[in-house]
Amino acid sequence: MENNKTQSKVLSIKNVTESTYILRIERNGFEFKAGQYLVLSIPDERKAREYSIYSAETDDFIELLIKEVTPGELSQELKYLKPGTKVQISGPFGFFILKDEDIQQKKPVVFVATGTGISPFRSIIRSNPDINYKVLLGVRYKNEAYNKEDYESNRFVLCTSRDKDLDFNGRVTDYLKQNNINKDALYYLCGNSAMVDEAIEILEEKGLAAENIKTEIFF
Ligand SMILES: Cc1cc2nc3c(=O)[nH]c(=O)nc-3n(C[C@H](O)[C@H](O)[C@H](O)COP(=O)(O)OP(=O)(O)OC[C@H]3O[C@@H](n4cnc5c(N)ncnc54)[C@H](O)[C@@H]3O)c2cc1C
């Protein structure tokens, strides 16, 4: 797949929580495999940041799920861009994708995310709705279950560390510790490095082969 640089207009910005929003931009022929990320910048400014693609391979726009980080340079600025503003995207980058043979064979896959780390998984699931998946999403509060309705309810576990009486009260790594794992499944881990490191340790301790674990670290 060729890397390309494209200028795209902002189509909309939709807040999904107080601090997290979906930035929708023109696709302009930008090709990618679900699970990959792009690098986004505002023309004539020096900052550029990586964002996993949230939308599907088949959508005619690109969506990114972005958390406004404070203090943070780009994530705050992007939130207030007006529709019609041009941004630059380059890519696609990364290998955090499902192999074609795993998609065809419906290999079980467990997607483990914290916060906006759900982004590549939504793209993979929306692009390949027939896969045999389970999502474990770790957030603090229930309102951070971004687009929960996009996942089959019996395949989605929300792990909330602050809100109680939901699917699971605790961190996503606590869920992994307290539940059996499927040793035949692939485990895709995405989010902050502390979660990813801890999850690898738990999964390997429970007997999962290292080659069944794939990771993408946001920060
Ligand atoms: C491969 C890859 C994919 C990424 N995909 C996404 C994505 O889909 N959505 C997304 O919101 N971010 C994503 N990020 C993080 C993103 O690139 C930026 O780091 C983030 O938006 C902060 O940029 P900033 O300029 O606002 O803050 P900066 O000034 O660059 O950083 C401020 C601080 O915020 C921390 N930080 C970065 N991201 C987060 C976060 N999500 N939550 C809490 N603290 C954070 C950084 O470690 C740093 O200490 C991804 C990063 C990588 C490497």
The ligand as an SDF file (V2000), in Angstrom:
LIG
                    3D

 53 58  0  0  0  0  0  0  0  0999 V2000
   -0.1010    4.8370   16.6640 C   0  0  0  0  0  0  0  0  0  0  0  0
   -0.8420    5.8720   17.4760 C   0  0  0  0  0  0  0  0  0  0  0  0
   -2.2160    6.0050   17.3230 C   0  0  0  0  0  0  0  0  0  0  0  0
   -2.9270    6.9460   18.0810 C   0  0  0  0  0  0  0  0  0  0  0  0
   -4.2820    7.0160   17.9390 N   0  0  0  0  0  0  0  0  0  0  0  0
   -4.9890    7.8710   18.7320 C   0  0  0  0  0  0  0  0  0  0  0  0
   -6.4250    7.9060   18.6430 C   0  0  0  0  0  0  0  0  0  0  0  0
   -7.0580    7.1750   17.8530 O   0  0  0  0  0  0  0  0  0  0  0  0
   -7.0690    8.7800   19.4550 N   0  0  0  0  0  0  0  0  0  0  0  0
   -6.4100    9.5970   20.3500 C   0  0  0  0  0  0  0  0  0  0  0  0
   -7.0720   10.3660   21.0650 O   0  0  0  0  0  0  0  0  0  0  0  0
   -5.0710    9.5680   20.4380 N   0  0  0  0  0  0  0  0  0  0  0  0
   -4.3440    8.7550   19.6460 C   0  0  0  0  0  0  0  0  0  0  0  0
   -2.9690    8.7390   19.7370 N   0  0  0  0  0  0  0  0  0  0  0  0
   -2.3160    9.7700   20.5670 C   0  0  0  0  0  0  0  0  0  0  0  0
   -2.1140   11.0400   19.7220 C   0  0  0  0  0  0  0  0  0  0  0  0
   -1.1360   10.8100   18.7050 O   0  0  0  0  0  0  0  0  0  0  0  0
   -1.6200   12.2450   20.5270 C   0  0  0  0  0  0  0  0  0  0  0  0
   -0.5230   11.8530   21.3310 O   0  0  0  0  0  0  0  0  0  0  0  0
   -2.6910   12.8510   21.4210 C   0  0  0  0  0  0  0  0  0  0  0  0
   -3.7930   13.3370   20.6500 O   0  0  0  0  0  0  0  0  0  0  0  0
   -2.1210   14.0320   22.2470 C   0  0  0  0  0  0  0  0  0  0  0  0
   -1.6100   14.9810   21.3550 O   0  0  0  0  0  0  0  0  0  0  0  0
   -1.4760   16.5000   21.8050 P   0  0  0  0  0  0  0  0  0  0  0  0
   -0.6690   17.2130   20.7750 O   0  0  0  0  0  0  0  0  0  0  0  0
   -2.7900   17.0920   22.1480 O   0  0  0  0  0  0  0  0  0  0  0  0
   -0.6950   16.4210   23.1800 O   0  0  0  0  0  0  0  0  0  0  0  0
    0.8700   16.3520   23.4190 P   0  0  0  0  0  0  0  0  0  0  0  0
    1.3100   17.7140   23.7240 O   0  0  0  0  0  0  0  0  0  0  0  0
    1.5370   15.6330   22.3050 O   0  0  0  0  0  0  0  0  0  0  0  0
    0.8920   15.3590   24.6660 O   0  0  0  0  0  0  0  0  0  0  0  0
    0.4270   15.6860   25.9500 C   0  0  0  0  0  0  0  0  0  0  0  0
    0.4680   14.4610   26.8740 C   0  0  0  0  0  0  0  0  0  0  0  0
   -0.7100   13.6560   26.6630 O   0  0  0  0  0  0  0  0  0  0  0  0
   -0.4050   12.2660   26.7100 C   0  0  0  0  0  0  0  0  0  0  0  0
   -1.4450   11.5770   25.9070 N   0  0  0  0  0  0  0  0  0  0  0  0
   -1.4250   11.3160   24.5840 C   0  0  0  0  0  0  0  0  0  0  0  0
   -2.5750   10.7080   24.1880 N   0  0  0  0  0  0  0  0  0  0  0  0
   -3.3460   10.5980   25.2970 C   0  0  0  0  0  0  0  0  0  0  0  0
   -4.6400   10.0690   25.5180 C   0  0  0  0  0  0  0  0  0  0  0  0
   -5.3970    9.4920   24.5150 N   0  0  0  0  0  0  0  0  0  0  0  0
   -5.1280   10.1100   26.7900 N   0  0  0  0  0  0  0  0  0  0  0  0
   -4.3990   10.6660   27.8000 C   0  0  0  0  0  0  0  0  0  0  0  0
   -3.1420   11.1850   27.6440 N   0  0  0  0  0  0  0  0  0  0  0  0
   -2.6270   11.1500   26.4050 C   0  0  0  0  0  0  0  0  0  0  0  0
    0.9980   12.2200   26.1340 C   0  0  0  0  0  0  0  0  0  0  0  0
    1.6790   11.0950   26.6230 O   0  0  0  0  0  0  0  0  0  0  0  0
    1.6340   13.5110   26.6640 C   0  0  0  0  0  0  0  0  0  0  0  0
    2.2020   13.2760   27.9310 O   0  0  0  0  0  0  0  0  0  0  0  0
   -2.2420    7.8060   18.9990 C   0  0  0  0  0  0  0  0  0  0  0  0
   -0.8570    7.6670   19.1310 C   0  0  0  0  0  0  0  0  0  0  0  0
   -0.1640    6.7150   18.4060 C   0  0  0  0  0  0  0  0  0  0  0  0
    1.3310    6.5930   18.5930 C   0  0  0  0  0  0  0  0  0  0  0  0
  1  2  1  0
  2  3  1  0
  2 52  2  0
  3  4  2  0
  4  5  1  0
  4 50  1  0
  5  6  2  0
  6  7  1  0
  6 13  1  0
  7  8  2  0
  7  9  1  0
  9 10  1  0
 10 11  2  0
 10 12  1  0
 12 13  2  0
 13 14  1  0
 14 15  1  0
 14 50  1  0
 15 16  1  0
 16 17  1  0
 16 18  1  0
 18 19  1  0
 18 20  1  0
 20 21  1  0
 20 22  1  0
 22 23  1  0
 23 24  1  0
 24 25  2  0
 24 26  1  0
 24 27  1  0
 27 28  1  0
 28 29  2  0
 28 30  1  0
 28 31  1  0
 31 32  1  0
 32 33  1  0
 33 34  1  0
 33 48  1  0
 34 35  1  0
 35 36  1  0
 35 46  1  0
 36 37  1  0
 36 45  1  0
 37 38  2  0
 38 39  1  0
 39 40  1  0
 39 45  2  0
 40 41  1  0
 40 42  2  0
 42 43  1  0
 43 44  2  0
 44 45  1  0
 46 47  1  0
 46 48  1  0
 48 49  1  0
 50 51  2  0
 51 52  1  0
 52 53  1  0
M  END
$$$$
